[in-house]
């Protein structure tokens, strides 16, 4: 269901001002189907975002939308006096029945939100300034949600960052030995097994539970076209209870290396220390006031662990026959794994220096 007529019918189920004029696919996401909708109100074009939620990935769609509604409502209240508030938090558009989602005749779930003008996302970070801005935005996002009232958010993806559980699945995949793939991945398997001891560090550290984004890639922050400031955190599908370090660790994983996630030339994969410095400075500028000492002490380690976790997820899928992640060539998941593990090595080589830098910035940010 993606013809102009069908999209017009879905759009009309939401409280969007004006008459439907046109729709065009929008963004580079690979999970949900997204369109930019243009409606005409008194001859003035108004843009909105319309999305069909992928229920194969997000089975508990109602819980997901309830989380997003609670979080965006809380964030909006926090910045209610900001004259630019409509651009600084996602604003869901209610359906005609008052809910923030619509279910069509085929059982598909839809949602709509206001379009944020004069800002864009970038698939790759271009400067340390951008890295600073993104980290600050995610830190501010966590900070404003520290006092989110009860009840606890739905845990829409249980054990999402349970690294020991991910490691156990990897070991089971090794034992299963699909099509002799373990032989081809022997160096990667040995690399992972040698690091088993670090998998439980975050879970065993008794870290405070936070409201976390859980997908802190650089392209999940809108950057203002004029000022270069990160103004709004987007893609809230994975917002749920978790550790602040999951978010920071994934920032390190996805922002500090210039290489693509499936880069075959591993000489291009490295943890760029200036990017890490920018992430730490930006994140602690916003989050330093509420983070516990233990959280700060484990910031550098979190980047290594989350990168390792993603590496074993790719390796597990390769060993299991590529059943989870979409692949575009033979050995694609193994290539992805190798890129992650090379980044783990680069972090390990700089980990002491990283920890010292975090400590120095933490001390500077203390009142």
C-alpha positions in Angstrom: 0.0 0.0 0.0 2.1 2.9 -1.3 0.2 4.5 -4.2 -0.6 8.2 -3.9 -4.2 7.3 -3.4 -3.5 4.9 -0.6 -1.1 7.2 1.1 -3.7 10.0 0.9 -6.2 7.7 2.6 -3.7 6.9 5.4 -2.7 10.6 5.7 -6.4 11.5 6.2 -6.6 9.2 9.2 -4.3 11.7 11.1 -5.0 15.2 12.3 -2.9 16.8 9.7 -3.9 20.3 8.6 -4.9 20.8 4.9 -5.5 18.6 2.0 -3.2 15.9 0.8 -1.1 17.1 -2.2 1.8 14.6 -2.7 4.0 12.1 -1.0 7.6 11.0 -1.7 9.9 8.4 -0.1 12.1 10.0 2.6 15.3 9.2 4.3 17.8 6.3 4.2 16.3 4.0 6.9 16.1 0.3 6.2 13.5 -0.8 8.7 10.3 1.3 8.5 8.8 2.7 5.3 8.9 6.5 5.4 7.3 9.2 3.3 7.4 13.0 3.3 3.8 14.2 3.0 2.9 17.6 1.6 -0.5 19.0 2.4 -2.0 22.3 1.3 -3.6 24.5 4.0 -5.0 27.8 2.6 -2.6 27.4 -0.3 0.5 27.0 2.0 2.4 23.7 1.8 2.8 21.9 5.1 5.2 18.9 5.4 4.7 15.9 7.7 6.5 12.6 8.0 4.4 9.4 7.6 5.8 6.0 8.5 4.6 2.4 8.3 6.2 0.6 11.2 7.9 -2.7 10.4 6.2 -5.2 12.6 8.6 -8.0 11.7 11.2 -6.0 13.6 8.9 -4.3 16.2 6.3 -6.9 17.1 5.0 -5.1 20.1 4.1 -1.9 18.2 1.6 -0.5 20.8 4.2 -0.7 23.6 6.8 0.9 21.3 4.4 3.8 20.5 3.4 4.2 24.1 7.1 4.6 25.0 7.6 7.2 22.2 4.5 9.1 23.2 5.6 9.3 26.9 9.1 10.3 26.1 8.2 13.0 23.5 5.5 14.4 25.8 8.0 14.7 28.7 10.7 16.2 26.5 8.2 18.8 25.1 7.2 19.8 28.6 10.9 20.3 29.5 11.4 22.8 26.6 8.0 24.4 26.5 9.4 27.9 26.9 11.9 27.5 24.1 10.8 29.6 21.1 12.3 26.9 18.8 10.6 24.0 20.7 8.8 22.5 17.7 12.2 21.8 16.1 13.9 20.4 19.2 11.7 17.4 19.9 9.7 15.1 17.7 6.0 15.9 17.7 3.7 13.1 17.0 0.5 13.9 15.2 -2.6 12.1 16.7 -4.8 9.9 14.5 -8.5 10.8 14.2 -9.3 8.5 17.2 -6.8 10.3 19.4 -4.2 7.6 19.5 -0.7 8.3 18.1 -0.9 5.4 15.7 -3.4 4.1 13.1 -4.0 0.5 12.1 -5.2 0.1 8.5 -7.5 -2.6 7.1 -4.5 -4.9 6.4 -3.3 -4.6 10.0 -0.3 -2.3 9.3 0.6 0.2 11.9 1.2 3.8 10.9 2.3 7.0 12.6 2.9 10.6 11.7 4.9 13.5 13.0 5.7 17.1 12.2 8.5 17.7 9.7 11.4 19.6 11.2 12.6 22.2 8.6 16.0 23.6 7.9 17.9 20.6 9.4 19.3 17.4 8.1 20.8 14.1 9.2 24.2 12.9 7.9 25.0 9.3 7.3 28.7 9.9 8.2 30.3 12.4 10.6 32.3 15.1 8.8 34.1 16.8 11.7 34.9 16.8 15.4 32.5 19.6 15.8 29.7 17.5 14.5 30.7 14.6 16.8 30.7 17.0 19.8 27.2 18.3 18.8 25.8 14.8 18.4 27.2 13.5 21.7 25.9 16.6 23.5 22.4 16.0 22.0 22.3 12.4 23.1 23.6 13.4 26.6 20.9 16.1 26.8 18.3 13.6 25.7 19.3 11.3 28.6 19.5 14.2 31.1 16.0 15.4 30.3 14.6 11.9 30.8 16.2 11.2 34.2 13.0 12.3 35.9 10.5 10.6 33.6 7.7 9.7 35.9 6.7 6.1 36.7 5.7 3.6 35.4 8.9 2.2 33.9 9.0 2.3 30.1 8.2 -0.9 28.2 11.2 -3.1 27.6 10.4 -3.6 23.9 13.5 -5.6 23.0 14.5 -7.7 26.1 18.2 -8.3 26.6 19.1 -6.0 23.7 22.5 -5.2 25.2 22.9 -8.4 27.3 26.5 -9.1 26.0 26.9 -12.5 27.9 23.6 -13.7 26.3 24.9 -12.6 22.8 28.2 -14.4 23.5 26.3 -17.6 24.5 24.4 -17.4 21.2 27.7 -17.1 19.4 29.1 -20.2 21.1 26.0 -22.1 20.2 26.5 -21.1 16.6 30.1 -22.3 16.7 29.0 -25.7 18.0 26.3 -26.0 15.3 28.8 -25.5 12.6 26.6 -24.6 9.6 28.2 -25.6 6.3 31.7 -25.6 7.7 31.7 -21.8 8.2 33.5 -22.1 11.5 36.6 -23.1 9.6 36.5 -19.9 7.4 36.0 -17.8 10.5 38.6 -19.5 12.8 40.6 -16.3 13.5 37.5 -14.4 14.3 36.2 -17.1 16.6 39.5 -17.2 18.4 39.5 -13.4 18.7 36.1 -13.5 20.3 36.8 -16.5 22.7 39.9 -14.7 24.0 37.7 -11.8 25.2 34.9 -13.8 26.9 35.9 -12.3 30.3 34.9 -8.8 29.4 31.3 -9.6 28.3 29.8 -9.2 31.8 31.6 -6.1 33.0 28.8 -3.6 32.4 26.0 -6.0 33.6 28.0 -6.8 36.8 28.8 -3.1 37.6 25.4 -2.3 39.2 25.0 0.7 37.0 21.9 2.9 37.4 19.0 2.2 35.0 18.4 5.1 32.7 16.0 5.9 29.8 18.3 5.3 26.8 18.0 5.7 23.1 19.8 2.5 22.2 20.6 3.4 18.6 23.0 6.4 18.9 24.3 6.4 15.3 25.3 9.9 14.1 22.5 9.9 11.5 19.9 9.8 14.3 20.5 13.4 15.2 19.2 16.4 13.1 21.9 19.1 12.5 20.7 22.6 12.0 21.5 23.8 8.4 22.5 27.3 9.5 24.2 26.9 12.9 25.6 23.4 12.7 24.0 22.7 16.1 22.5 19.3 16.8 18.9 20.2 17.5 16.8 17.0 17.7 17.3 13.3 18.5 15.2 11.2 16.1 14.4 7.5 15.5 13.0 6.7 18.9 11.9 3.1 18.2 14.4 1.6 20.6 13.9 4.0 23.5 13.6 1.9 26.6 15.2 1.3 30.0 19.0 0.6 29.8 22.4 1.8 30.7 23.7 5.3 29.7 26.9 3.5 28.7 25.1 1.5 26.0 24.4 4.8 24.2 27.8 6.2 24.7 29.5 3.0 23.6 27.5 2.9 20.4 28.5 6.5 19.7 32.1 5.4 19.9 31.5 2.4 17.7 29.7 4.3 14.9 31.4 7.7 15.0 35.1 7.3 15.7 36.2 5.2 12.7 36.2 6.6 9.1 35.5 3.2 7.6 32.2 1.8 6.6 30.7 -1.0 8.7 31.5 -3.6 6.1 34.9 -2.2 4.9 37.1 -4.9 3.5 40.3 -2.9 3.6 40.9 -3.2 7.4 43.8 -0.7 7.2 41.1 2.0 7.0 39.5 0.9 10.3 40.8 2.8 13.3 39.5 4.6 16.4 40.3 8.2 15.7 41.3 9.8 19.1 40.2 13.3 18.2 36.7 12.0 17.4 36.7 10.2 20.8 37.7 13.4 22.5 34.9 15.3 20.8 32.4 12.6 21.9 33.5 12.7 25.5 33.6 16.5 25.7 30.1 16.8 24.1 28.5 14.0 26.1 29.9 15.1 29.5 28.9 18.7 28.8 25.3 17.6 28.9 25.4 14.4 31.0 28.2 14.9 33.4 26.0 16.3 36.1 23.8 13.2 36.5 26.2 10.4 35.7 27.5 8.3 38.6 31.2 8.0 39.1 31.1 4.3 38.0 29.4 5.3 34.8 32.1 7.9 34.0 34.9 5.4 34.8 33.5 2.9 32.3 32.9 5.3 29.5 36.1 4.4 27.6 35.5 0.7 28.2 31.9 0.9 26.9 33.0 1.7 23.4 35.1 -1.4 23.3 32.4 -3.6 24.7 29.5 -2.4 22.5 31.8 -2.7 19.4 32.7 -6.2 20.4 29.1 -7.1 21.0 28.1 -6.0 17.5 31.1 -7.9 16.1 29.9 -11.2 17.7 26.4 -10.5 16.5 27.6 -10.3 12.9 29.8 -13.4 13.5 27.0 -15.3 15.0 24.7 -14.5 12.1 27.5 -15.6 9.6 28.0 -18.9 11.4 24.2 -19.5 11.5 23.8 -19.0 7.8 23.0 -15.3 7.5 19.5 -15.5 8.9 19.1 -12.1 10.6 21.0 -9.3 8.9 20.4 -8.6 5.2 23.5 -9.5 3.1 24.5 -8.3 -0.3 27.4 -10.7 -1.0 28.9 -13.9 0.2 30.7 -13.4 3.5 29.1 -10.0 4.1 28.5 -10.7 7.7 32.0 -12.0 8.2 33.3 -8.8 6.6 31.2 -6.8 9.0 32.5 -8.8 12.0 36.1 -8.3 10.9 35.5 -4.5 10.7 34.1 -4.5 14.3 36.9 -6.6 15.6 39.6 -4.4 14.0 38.0 -1.4 15.7 38.1 -3.3 19.0 41.8 -3.8 18.5 42.3 -0.1 17.8 40.4 0.8 20.9 42.4 -1.7 23.0 45.6 0.0 21.8 44.4 3.4 23.0 42.2 2.4 25.9 44.5 3.7 28.7 44.8 7.0 26.9 41.0 7.1 26.4 40.4 6.4 30.1 42.8 9.2 31.1 41.1 11.7 28.9 37.7 10.8 30.3 39.0 11.3 33.8 40.4 14.7 33.0 37.2 15.9 31.4 35.2 14.4 34.2 37.2 16.4 36.8 36.9 19.6 34.8 33.1 19.2 34.6 32.7 18.6 38.4 31.1 21.6 40.2 
